[in-house]
Amino acid sequence: MPNFYEVLIALTYCAAVTKRIQLGLAVIVMPLRDPFLLAKQLSTMDVFSGGRVIFGVGLGSQRDEFERLYPRLSRVHRGAMMDEALEAINLLLTKPMASFSGRYYKFDDAILEPKPLQKPFPIYISGRSLTTIKRTIKAGTGMMIFSATVEYLRESVAKLHSMAYEHGRDASKID
């Protein structure tokens, strides 16, 4: 059985004993997390670290992991949950007061302080699909592609650049 530490706690410890390294979360499985609590944790860690957090987020490759943890939600669309959560987190990290009402998440007049030091807060979307590219253009500052060939990486970056342009986003500002 794998032995993993909880990543937010572990990296907060790393922040306390380092001064310069970036603290990359690769990756938080978004459908397993509450977006309000996660936004608070990320913001706190960013402030404590002096602005060194990189938030890597993904859907999770194992649907059965999600279903074991949340059996009553076995029919939900994890991608839609992730999209809502990313939108909610962005609002919480950037707005003085935020409200959100979606299918999966809802909050009214929420205040999250302190805000992260980094602006924009780095959000890297992980995955291996066209939807990953679309999510990155909509909600990310970067994209992480795992287990890919060089050719697949080239194709993905080319798609990212053309799609970013089509959506009015400067691809040179996406890592």
Sine and cosine of phi, psi and omega as CSV:
sin_phi,cos_phi,sin_psi,cos_psi,sin_omega,cos_omega
0.00,0.00,0.73,-0.68,0.00,-1.00
-0.89,0.45,0.50,-0.86,0.01,-1.00
-0.86,-0.51,0.99,-0.15,-0.04,-1.00
-0.88,-0.47,0.63,-0.78,0.14,-0.99
-1.00,0.09,0.41,-0.91,0.08,-1.00
-0.93,0.37,0.81,-0.58,-0.22,-0.98
-0.92,0.39,-0.63,0.78,-0.02,-1.00
-0.92,0.39,-0.65,0.76,0.04,-1.00
-0.92,0.39,-0.71,0.70,-0.02,-1.00
-0.88,0.47,-0.70,0.72,-0.02,-1.00
-0.96,0.29,-0.46,0.89,0.10,-1.00
-0.91,0.41,-0.63,0.78,0.10,-0.99
-0.88,0.47,-0.71,0.70,0.02,-1.00
-0.86,0.52,-0.62,0.79,0.03,-1.00
-0.88,0.48,-0.58,0.81,-0.05,-1.00
-0.95,0.30,-0.44,0.90,-0.09,-1.00
-0.94,-0.33,0.15,0.99,0.06,-1.00
-0.75,-0.66,0.20,-0.98,0.00,-1.00
-0.82,-0.58,-0.42,0.91,-0.15,-0.99
-0.82,-0.57,-0.44,0.90,-0.11,-0.99
-0.92,0.39,0.58,-0.81,0.12,-0.99
-0.96,0.26,0.56,-0.83,-0.06,-1.00
-0.94,-0.34,1.00,-0.07,-0.10,-0.99
-1.00,-0.09,0.79,-0.62,0.08,-1.00
-0.99,-0.11,0.95,-0.33,-0.07,-1.00
-0.75,-0.66,1.00,0.08,0.07,1.00
-0.66,-0.75,0.37,-0.93,0.17,-0.98
-0.99,0.13,0.78,-0.63,0.06,-1.00
-0.99,0.12,0.97,-0.23,-0.17,-0.99
-0.86,0.52,-0.69,0.72,-0.03,-1.00
-0.89,0.45,-0.22,0.98,0.02,-1.00
-1.00,-0.03,-0.02,1.00,-0.10,-1.00
-0.85,-0.53,0.50,-0.87,0.13,-0.99
-0.99,0.14,0.82,-0.58,-0.09,-1.00
-0.90,0.43,-0.56,0.83,0.00,-1.00
-0.92,0.38,-0.76,0.65,0.02,-1.00
-0.88,0.47,-0.68,0.73,0.01,-1.00
-0.89,0.46,-0.68,0.74,0.04,-1.00
-0.86,0.51,-0.67,0.74,0.02,-1.00
-0.90,0.44,-0.69,0.72,0.01,-1.00
-0.90,0.44,-0.71,0.70,-0.01,-1.00
-0.90,0.44,-0.70,0.72,0.00,-1.00
-0.89,0.45,-0.70,0.71,0.02,-1.00
-0.87,0.49,-0.72,0.69,-0.01,-1.00
-0.90,0.43,-0.61,0.79,0.02,-1.00
-0.90,0.44,-0.68,0.74,0.03,-1.00
-0.91,0.41,-0.74,0.67,-0.01,-1.00
-0.88,0.48,-0.54,0.84,-0.06,-1.00
-1.00,0.03,-0.06,1.00,-0.07,-1.00
0.97,0.25,0.45,0.89,0.06,-1.00
1.00,0.08,0.71,0.70,-0.06,-1.00
-0.88,-0.47,0.23,0.97,-0.08,-1.00
-1.00,0.01,0.68,-0.73,0.17,-0.99
-0.86,-0.52,0.88,-0.48,-0.08,-1.00
-1.00,-0.04,0.97,-0.24,0.11,-0.99
-1.00,-0.08,0.78,-0.62,-0.10,-1.00
-0.69,-0.72,0.61,-0.79,0.02,-1.00
-0.54,-0.84,0.11,-0.99,-0.03,-1.00
-0.98,0.21,-0.51,0.86,-0.11,-0.99
0.99,-0.13,0.76,-0.65,-0.06,-1.00
-0.99,0.11,-0.22,0.98,-0.09,-1.00
-0.91,-0.41,1.00,-0.09,0.03,-1.00
-0.86,0.51,-0.57,0.82,-0.03,-1.00
-0.90,0.45,-0.48,0.88,0.08,-1.00
-0.88,0.47,-0.72,0.69,0.04,-1.00
-0.88,0.48,-0.72,0.69,-0.04,-1.00
-0.92,0.39,-0.54,0.84,0.07,-1.00
-0.93,0.37,-0.61,0.79,-0.01,-1.00
-0.98,0.20,-0.55,0.83,-0.05,-1.00
-0.75,-0.66,0.93,0.37,-0.08,-1.00
-0.87,0.50,-0.50,0.86,-0.01,-1.00
-0.95,0.30,-0.21,0.98,0.01,-1.00
-0.96,-0.28,0.35,0.94,-0.14,-0.99
-0.88,0.47,-0.33,0.94,-0.02,-1.00
-0.98,-0.19,0.05,1.00,-0.03,-1.00
-0.96,0.27,0.34,-0.94,0.03,-1.00
-1.00,-0.06,0.97,-0.26,-0.07,-1.00
-0.88,0.47,-0.56,0.83,0.03,-1.00
-0.90,0.45,-0.67,0.74,0.04,-1.00
-0.91,0.41,-0.62,0.79,0.07,-1.00
-0.87,0.49,-0.71,0.71,-0.02,-1.00
-0.90,0.43,-0.68,0.73,0.01,-1.00
-0.87,0.49,-0.71,0.71,0.04,-1.00
-0.88,0.47,-0.71,0.71,-0.03,-1.00
-0.88,0.47,-0.67,0.75,0.03,-1.00
-0.89,0.46,-0.67,0.75,0.04,-1.00
-0.90,0.44,-0.70,0.72,0.00,-1.00
-0.90,0.44,-0.70,0.71,0.00,-1.00
-0.88,0.47,-0.69,0.72,0.03,-1.00
-0.86,0.51,-0.70,0.71,0.03,-1.00
-0.88,0.48,-0.73,0.69,-0.03,-1.00
-0.89,0.46,-0.61,0.80,-0.05,-1.00
-0.99,0.17,-0.27,0.96,-0.11,-0.99
-0.87,-0.49,-0.43,0.90,-0.10,-1.00
-0.99,-0.15,0.58,-0.81,0.06,-1.00
-0.88,0.48,-0.62,0.79,0.06,-1.00
-0.64,-0.77,0.73,-0.68,-0.10,-0.99
-0.79,-0.61,0.60,-0.80,0.14,-0.99
-0.78,-0.62,0.56,-0.83,0.00,-1.00
-0.50,-0.86,0.66,-0.75,0.06,-1.00
-0.64,-0.77,0.95,-0.32,0.02,-1.00
-0.78,-0.63,-0.15,-0.99,0.02,-1.00
-0.95,0.33,-0.58,0.81,-0.10,-0.99
-0.96,-0.30,-0.44,0.90,-0.08,-1.00
-0.73,-0.69,0.55,-0.84,0.01,-1.00
-0.44,-0.90,0.70,-0.72,0.17,-0.99
-0.41,-0.91,0.47,-0.88,-0.02,-1.00
-0.82,-0.57,0.70,-0.71,0.10,-1.00
0.75,0.66,0.71,0.70,0.01,-1.00
-0.99,0.12,0.68,-0.73,0.05,-1.00
-0.89,-0.45,0.84,-0.55,0.03,-1.00
-0.89,-0.46,0.91,-0.41,0.05,-1.00
-0.68,-0.73,0.53,-0.85,-0.07,1.00
-0.96,0.27,0.37,-0.93,0.10,-0.99
-0.98,0.19,0.39,-0.92,0.07,-1.00
-0.88,0.47,0.44,-0.90,0.03,-1.00
-0.96,0.29,-0.57,0.82,-0.06,-1.00
-0.98,0.20,0.72,-0.70,0.04,-1.00
-0.68,-0.73,0.93,-0.38,0.01,1.00
-0.97,0.24,0.43,-0.90,0.06,-1.00
-0.95,0.31,0.79,-0.61,-0.09,-1.00
-0.95,0.32,0.88,-0.47,0.04,-1.00
-0.85,-0.52,0.89,-0.45,0.00,-1.00
-0.95,-0.31,0.85,-0.53,-0.03,-1.00
-1.00,-0.02,0.76,-0.65,-0.03,-1.00
-0.95,-0.30,0.55,-0.83,0.08,-1.00
0.41,-0.91,-0.09,-1.00,-0.03,-1.00
-0.62,-0.79,0.79,0.61,-0.02,-1.00
-0.52,-0.86,0.17,-0.99,0.09,-1.00
-0.88,0.47,-0.56,0.83,0.04,-1.00
-0.89,0.46,-0.57,0.82,0.06,-1.00
-0.87,0.48,-0.68,0.73,0.01,-1.00
-0.90,0.44,-0.70,0.71,0.01,-1.00
-0.88,0.47,-0.68,0.73,0.03,-1.00
-0.89,0.45,-0.65,0.76,0.00,-1.00
-0.89,0.46,-0.69,0.72,0.01,-1.00
-0.90,0.44,-0.63,0.77,-0.05,-1.00
-0.98,0.22,-0.67,0.75,-0.22,-0.97
-0.75,-0.66,0.01,1.00,-0.13,-0.99
-0.91,-0.41,0.34,-0.94,0.17,-0.99
-0.98,-0.21,-0.17,0.98,0.01,-1.00
-0.32,-0.95,0.18,-0.98,-0.01,-1.00
-0.75,-0.66,0.64,-0.76,0.08,-1.00
-0.89,-0.46,0.84,-0.54,0.06,-1.00
-0.91,-0.41,0.78,-0.62,-0.06,-1.00
-0.94,-0.33,0.40,-0.91,0.07,-1.00
0.74,0.68,0.78,0.63,-0.07,-1.00
-0.89,-0.45,0.50,-0.87,0.13,-0.99
-0.98,0.20,0.27,-0.96,0.04,-1.00
-0.87,0.49,-0.65,0.76,0.00,-1.00
-0.89,0.45,-0.67,0.74,0.02,-1.00
-0.90,0.44,-0.65,0.76,0.04,-1.00
-0.88,0.47,-0.71,0.71,0.03,-1.00
-0.86,0.51,-0.73,0.68,-0.01,-1.00
-0.88,0.47,-0.68,0.73,-0.02,-1.00
-0.91,0.42,-0.68,0.74,0.02,-1.00
-0.91,0.41,-0.64,0.77,0.04,-1.00
-0.89,0.46,-0.69,0.73,0.05,-1.00
-0.89,0.46,-0.69,0.73,0.03,-1.00
-0.84,0.54,-0.73,0.69,-0.03,-1.00
-0.89,0.45,-0.72,0.69,-0.03,-1.00
-0.93,0.36,-0.65,0.76,0.00,-1.00
-0.94,0.34,-0.60,0.80,0.04,-1.00
-0.88,0.48,-0.71,0.70,0.02,-1.00
-0.86,0.52,-0.70,0.71,0.00,-1.00
-0.88,0.48,-0.48,0.88,-0.04,-1.00
-0.98,-0.18,0.22,0.98,0.07,-1.00
0.96,0.28,0.40,0.92,-0.01,-1.00
-0.93,-0.37,0.67,-0.75,0.02,-1.00
-0.98,0.19,0.94,-0.33,-0.06,-1.00
-0.90,0.44,-0.41,0.91,0.01,-1.00
-0.93,0.36,-0.24,0.97,0.03,-1.00
-0.99,-0.15,0.18,0.98,0.05,-1.00
-0.93,-0.38,0.85,-0.53,0.04,-1.00
-0.97,0.25,0.00,0.00,0.00,0.00
